[in-house]
């Protein structure tokens, strides 16, 4: 078990390094291949009225004339160890992990990301709990009552939930439950958990339900398919023949074997959802990482976009690591491979 964990940790670290290379290449190598010059890259960090000398000096200060491997090493060293950034008007100390410096906002990217992270994490964790409870429960009951009215109604609802886009369901939910009925607060209502946990949950209740509706439908279908497959296996009939209670057969033998694909997709969904719930955050006016990435893209703030992309990639890598470790708990055969 220890050797399995060590191998997974080393693989996760290697994955993060590869992701950092790909992320850096997307924002620095691809523009070069498309014909961008150091001066063209530097124009993103200066005003529209900047002179050619100002652009050239900025390109030198940011290291755009250095070879790409030198730029990558300096950027990676700043992420791991921190760095000192020359803003032209002075120097700014950016402690580790330094995700860059936003010349638009005149401050390092890391504090801005950490300020938005609780919003995105709150949205993801609440929606994940809801869609797991609803999706697994509906999927298990549908599999056990195959062909019944409940099975047909649940799968029809699941198909509708998967088909409805989040920007439509979000706006409709706001119009009905917030503005007409007044049950939930309007969009843009976020209270930090440390200030008031009840108000925190109340403000995020409608975004949780709206986002969970999309994912729970998908998880219900996956759970139903997995349960139907496992409940027909020989070891399930053997367990019943031994006189085990139906609840034990379903939960300990059937559901445990059907959880492997669910765990896989949940790790990927949750890791991506931390920073990519753009439509939900936009519809409900939540100041999360997804909204930050959209605003940074619109204002051409490359360091902010790069920082958010790298953070999302790290979350996905960590989620994959957790999934690999959960495999060893769910299926003991994984530890011996």
N, C-alpha and C positions, 0 to 999 in steps of 0.2 A: 504493500500500500504506500509506503514512504517513497519507494523508487518511482511508483506511478505518479505521485504528486510532484516529485522533483522533475520528472520528464515533462509534465504538463506546465509547470512553472517556466522551465527553460523554453518550451515551445511558445508560451505566451509572451515572454520577453522578446524572443526572436520575431514574433508576429508584430509586436509594437514597433520594433526597429524597421521592419520592412514597410509597415504602414507609414511611418514617418518619412521614409525615402519616397514612397509613392506620392504622399501628400505634398512634399517639397517639390517633386518633379512636376506635379500638376500646376503649381502656382509659379514656378520659376523656370523649369526646363521647357515646358510646352510653349510658353510665350516666345522663348528664344527660337525654338524650331519654327514658329509661325512668322519669324522675321522681326520680333521686337528687339530693340537695342537697349543698352543700359539706360540711355536717356529716356526712352519711352517708358520703361519701368519706373523711373524716378519721377515722371510727371504725375504719378498717382499720389505722391507724397508732398506735392507743392501746390500752390494756388494756381489759378488759371492765368494770372498775369505774371507768372514767374518768367524771368529772362533765361536765355540759353546758359549763361554762366551759373545762375542759381540751380538750374536743372543738373548741370554737369557736376557742381560741387555736391549736390545732394546724392547723385549717383555714386560719387567717390566715398562719401560719408557712410552710405549704406552698404558699401562693398559690392556693388553691381558690376564693377570692372574685374573683380576677382574671378578665378575659375569656379565652376559650379560646385566642385567637390569641396573647395575652401568655404564657399558660402554655406553649403549644407553642414559642414563641420561646425562653423561658427554658430549657425542657427541651432543645431542639436546641442552644442555645449551650453548655449544660453538657456535652452529648455531644461537641461539637467542641472546645471550649476549656477545659472543666472548670468547676467551680463550688465555692462554699462552702456547706455545708448546715448549717442551724440545727437541731440535734437536740432543743432544749429545755433540755438540760443543758449545752450548749456548742455550739461549731461544729466541723465536720469538713471538711477540705479534700479534695475529690474531684477528682483530676487527670483530664485528658482521656486517653482517652475515658470520660467519666463516664456510666455507664448507670443511675445512680440510687443510692439509699441504702436498704438494708434495715434498717428499724426493728425488725424481728424479731430479726435477728442483730447489730444495732448495728455495721454496717460497710458500706462501699460495695459495690455489686454487682459492679463490674468485677473486683476481685481474686478474688471467688468464681467468676466465670465463667471467668477465665483459669486457675484451679486445676482446673476440671472439663474445660476444652477439650482438653488432651492425651489424656484418656481417650476422648472422643468421636471425636477426629481419628484416634487409633490404631485404633479400631474400624472407622471408615469406610475408611481407606486400605488396611488389610489385607483387608477384605472386598471392596473394589472391585478390587484386583489379582486376587483369586481368581475373582470372578465374570466379569471380563473374559477371563481366560485360558480358563476352562472354557466360558463361554458362547459366545465367538467360535469356539473350536476345535470344539465340538460342532455349532454352527450351520453352519460351513463344511463339515465332513465330512458332515453330514446332507444339505446341498444338493448336494454332489458325488455322493453315493450315494443319490439320491432313490429311494424305494420299497424300499430294501434293509432287511434285518433291523436293521442299526444305526440307520437313519433312524427306523424305527418304534419301536424300543426307546428311543432318545434322546428322541423327542418325547413318548412316553408318560411317561418319567421327568420331562421338563420340565413336562408338564401336572400331574403329581403334585406337583412342587416348587412350582409356582405356587399350587396349591390348599391346601397345608398351611400353617396359620397359624404365625407365628414363635414365639408363646408356647407352642404345643404342641411343635414340633420342638425348641425350646430346652430345655424341661423333660425331654423324652424323651432328648435327647442327654446332658444332665447325669446323668440316672438311669443310663444305660447306660455311658457312657465315663468318667464321673468317680466315681460312687459304687459301681458294680458292678465294672468292669474296672480302675479306677484309672489309666487312661492319661493323662487330662488332669486338671488341678487343679479343685477344686470352684468354685462360683460365688463372686464377690467377690475373685478373685485378680487383682490388677493391680500390676505392677511398672513404674515409670517407665523409659523407654527409656535415659535417661542413666545409670541405676544398673546395669542388667544387661540388655543387648539380648536375650540368649538367653531369660532368664526372662520378659521382656516379651512375646516372641513365643509362648512356651510357655503363658503365662497367657491369651492372647487367641486361641489356635488354635481352640478349640471355638466361641467366639462368631463368629469369622471364618467358619468352615465353615458354621455354622448360618445366618448372615445371607446368605452368598454363595449358599447353596442356593436361596433364594427368588429372588434377582436373576439368577443364572446361568441358571435355567430360562427366565426372561423374555427374556434376551438371546440365548439359543440359538434361540428361536422367531423373534425379530426378525431375527437374522443369517441364518437359513435362508431366511426369506421374501425378504429383500433380495438374497441371493445367487441365489436361483432367478429373480428378476426380471431382475437384471443379466446373468446368464450366458446368457440367451436373446436379448440385444440384438445388433444387427447388427455393432457394433464388436468384440464378442467373437469372432464368427465371422471377421471380417476379421483380427484379431490371430492367430487360429489358422491362417488361410490364409497368412499371411506367414511361418509357420514358427517362431513364438515357442514357447518351452517352456511346458508346461502350468502349471508353477509360476508363471512370470511372468504368464501370462494370468490366473490366479486371483488372485494377490496384488496385482499392479500395476494391473490393469484391472477385474477383477470386484469384489474386496474393497474397493478404494478408493472405487468408486462406491456400494457398499452401506453404507459407514460413516457417511454423513451422518445418517440417523435414529438410529443407535447413539450417535453423539457427542452429539446433541441430548438424548436421554433420559438419557445418562450424566451430563451436566452437571447436569441437574435432580435426578437421584437422589442424586448425591454431595453437592450443596449442601444438600439437605433432610436427608440422613442425618447430617450433622454434629451436628445438635441434635435430631433427631426419631426416633432409634432407641430410643424409649421402651421398647418391648416387649422388645427384646434386652437393654438395660441392666438392666431390671427382672428379667428371667428369670435373668441371670447375676450380678446384684448389682454391676454396674459403676457407679462414681460419676461418670457423665457428665452432659452438659447435659440430656439427656432426663429422667434421674432427678431432676435438680435442678428442672426445670420441674414435674414431677409433685409433688414435695415442696412446692414453693412454692405450687402451686395448692391443695394440701390445707391448708396453713397460712395461706392468704389473704395471701401475701406478694407484693403487686402489683408492687413494683419489680423483684424477681427475675424474675417472669414476663415483664414488659415487656422487661427486658434480654435474656433468652434469645430471645424472639420477634424482637427487633430484630437480634440477632446472626445468627440463622438466615436472616432476610431478606437481610442483607448478604452472607452466604455464597452464597445462591442468585443474587443479582445478580452477584457475582464469577464464579460458575460459568457464568452466561450469557455474560459477557464473554469468558471463556476459550473457550467453545464458538464464539462468533462469530469469534474470531481463528483457531481451528482450521479453521473453514469455509474461510477464505482459503487455508490450506495444503492442505487436501484437495481443494477444488474451486477452481481458479484463476478460474473464471467469476464467483465472488462478488466478487472484487476490482474487477472492471470494471463492476459494476452501479451 
